[in-house]
């Protein structure tokens, strides 16, 4: 069932409201946790998961040196000792770079310089990340600084206070303003689903973000628990599918936070394949926001080639 979304004052926002069957979404999402993948396909999915990852450092103690270190890892995800061991394996394919690194606006120029010519994107959080609690003018300055520094992707957070107060038009207008400020940079809109309360709200926030111009919709900042969950991700994927069916436009998706092992990443990729299809099985339309995920995926890659695990000290600790 769909009904027009109204602001608290009764004015129309122009977005249809879709009711979500929470029980059905949970059952459907749970189905993917039971899926098995043939060994021949598993290695391909692990490589794809690496190519879809965004490595992130968003701490108050971040330094240019730390950003440069993360950029090196983004370009060469496997540590030298692990790479050397894998190169001795018959049929080994080089480990690909990840999709992007994500940093605060102040550190964007350092990431741009470190990644020059690599093909790895530079993303930056903006709009008073992670709370979004600042004036729109201040949040737009944040965006302009990141774009001027060279970021080609902007991760914005929606104003959850306005959303939960029913001020949907305000949320829509703010996303649209940020999209305009991005210029040629791609906009990923973070819903912070752990604060939205219901799957109905997740669906509505997804539809608002897409209608306002998001290139990607993203679950979480990684600062709130719960972050990405299978039911939430499924609802967001369905919003993208419905939009594509209406318009033909492809919107990207990024589950972020809480995806920590290779098995989970493969489950999410199965969900993506069966909900949106093979056209979305690309870093241009799907990302994992889970820096903690990379080492476990690399462990599984080594196991797929050799039948055993590489020793733990062979992986990056950052």
TAQUIMO-V776819 format. One record per residue. OMEGA is omega in whole degrees, -180 to 180 (999 if undefined). D_FIRST is the distance of its C-alpha to the first C-alpha in Angstrom with 1 decimal. Layout:
OMEGA|D_FIRST + OMEGA|D_FIRST
This chain:
176|0.0 + 175|3.8 + 178|6.9 + 176|10.4 + 178|12.3 + 169|15.5 + 180|18.8 + -179|20.5 + 176|22.5 + -179|19.6 + -179|20.2 + 175|17.4 + 176|17.3 + -180|15.6 + 176|13.1 + 180|9.3 + -176|7.9 + 177|5.9 + -178|6.0 + 172|8.9 + -174|10.5 + 179|13.9 + 179|16.0 + 179|14.8 + 179|15.4 + 180|18.7 + 180|19.8 + 179|19.1 + 179|20.8 + 180|23.7 + -176|24.2 + 177|25.6 + -179|28.2 + -178|29.7 + 173|30.1 + -178|33.7 + 179|35.0 + -178|38.2 + -179|41.2 + -179|41.6 + -173|38.2 + -179|38.3 + 178|40.9 + 180|39.0 + 178|35.9 + 177|38.1 + 179|39.6 + 179|36.2 + 178|35.1 + -179|38.2 + -178|37.6 + -173|34.1 + 167|35.3 + 174|35.7 + -170|38.7 + 165|38.5 + -175|41.0 + -179|39.8 + 178|42.5 + -178|44.8 + 180|47.7 + 179|46.7 + 174|49.7 + 180|50.4 + 179|52.2 + 179|49.2 + 179|47.0 + 178|49.6 + 179|49.7 + 179|45.9 + 176|46.2 + 178|48.9 + 179|46.7 + -179|43.8 + 180|46.2 + -172|47.9 + -179|45.6 + 177|48.2 + -176|51.2 + -178|54.5 + 178|55.8 + 178|52.6 + 179|52.7 + 179|56.3 + -179|55.7 + -178|52.9 + 179|55.0 + -177|57.4 + 179|54.8 + 178|55.0 + -178|52.0 + 173|50.7 + -179|48.4 + 177|48.6 + -177|45.9 + 172|43.7 + 176|43.1 + -176|39.8 + -172|37.3 + 166|38.0 + -178|39.5 + -176|38.0 + 174|40.2 + -177|40.5 + -178|41.4 + -174|45.0 + -180|45.5 + -178|43.8 + 179|47.2 + 178|48.7 + 180|45.8 + -179|46.1 + -177|49.8 + -175|49.6 + -175|47.0 + 177|48.6 + -175|48.6 + -174|46.7 + 177|43.3 + -178|41.6 + 173|39.3 + 177|39.8 + 177|36.8 + 172|37.1 + -180|34.9 + 179|34.8 + 176|33.2 + 176|35.0 + -1|33.9 + -172|32.8 + -173|31.9 + -175|31.0 + 175|32.8 + 179|34.9 + 179|35.0 + 179|33.3 + 180|36.8 + -179|38.0 + 179|35.1 + 174|35.7 + 176|39.4 + -179|38.4 + -179|36.6 + -180|39.5 + -180|42.0 + -179|40.2 + 179|39.8 + 178|43.4 + 177|44.6 + 179|43.3 + 176|39.8 + 172|37.7 + 178|34.6 + 175|33.2 + 180|31.1 + 173|29.7 + 177|28.0 + 175|25.4 + -177|26.2 + 178|24.4 + 179|26.0 + -179|24.4 + -177|21.0 + 175|21.1 + 179|22.6 + -179|19.5 + -173|21.6 + 179|19.1 + 178|21.2 + 179|24.2 + 178|22.8 + -176|21.8 + 180|25.2 + 177|27.1 + 180|25.6 + 180|26.4 + 178|29.9 + 178|30.5 + 179|29.5 + -179|32.1 + -179|34.6 + -176|34.2 + -179|35.8 + -179|36.1 + 178|35.1 + -178|31.7 + 172|29.3 + -176|27.6 + -179|25.3 + -178|25.5 + -172|22.6 + -172|24.7 + 179|21.9 + 178|24.2 + -175|24.1 + 169|20.3 + -175|19.9 + 175|16.4 + 173|14.4 + 178|11.6 + 177|14.5 + 180|15.7 + -179|12.7 + 179|12.9 + 177|16.6 + -179|16.5 + 177|14.6 + -177|17.0 + 180|20.0 + -179|19.3 + -178|18.8 + 173|21.9 + 179|24.0 + 170|24.2 + 177|25.9 + 164|25.0 + -170|22.6 + -174|24.5 + -159|23.7 + 171|26.8 + -173|30.2 + -179|31.8 + -176|33.1 + 175|30.4 + 0|29.7 + 177|27.4 + 178|27.1 + 172|25.5 + 180|24.0 + 179|22.6 + 178|19.1 + -180|18.9 + 179|20.3 + 179|18.0 + 179|14.9 + 176|16.9 + 180|18.0 + 175|14.5 + 178|13.8 + 180|17.2 + -180|16.5 + 178|13.4 + 180|15.7 + 179|18.5 + -179|16.8 + -167|16.2 + -174|19.6 + -178|21.9 + 178|22.7 + 176|23.4 + -179|22.7 + -178|24.7 + 178|23.9 + 169|26.3 + -174|26.0 + 177|28.9 + 175|30.7 + 178|31.2 + -168|31.7 + -179|35.4 + -175|36.5 + 180|36.5 + 178|34.8 + -179|31.6 + 178|31.8 + 177|31.9 + 179|28.9 + 178|26.9 + 175|28.3 + 177|27.3 + 179|23.7 + -179|24.0 + -173|25.6 + 179|23.1 + -176|20.0 + 176|21.4 + -173|24.6 + -179|28.3 + -179|27.9 + -178|26.7 + -177|29.6 + 177|31.8 + 178|32.7 + -178|31.6 + 180|28.0 + 180|28.0 + 168|30.2 + 173|31.1 + -173|32.0 + -178|34.3 + -180|38.0 + -177|38.9 + -168|37.4 + -176|40.1 + 180|43.0 + 176|41.4 + 178|40.2 + 176|43.9 + -178|45.1 + 175|43.1 + 180|44.3 + 180|47.8 + 179|47.2 + -180|45.8 + -168|49.0 + -176|51.5 + 179|50.1 + 180|50.9 + 174|49.8 + -176|51.6 + -169|53.2 + -177|51.1 + 177|53.4 + -178|52.7 + 177|49.3 + -180|48.7 + -177|48.5 + 999|46.6
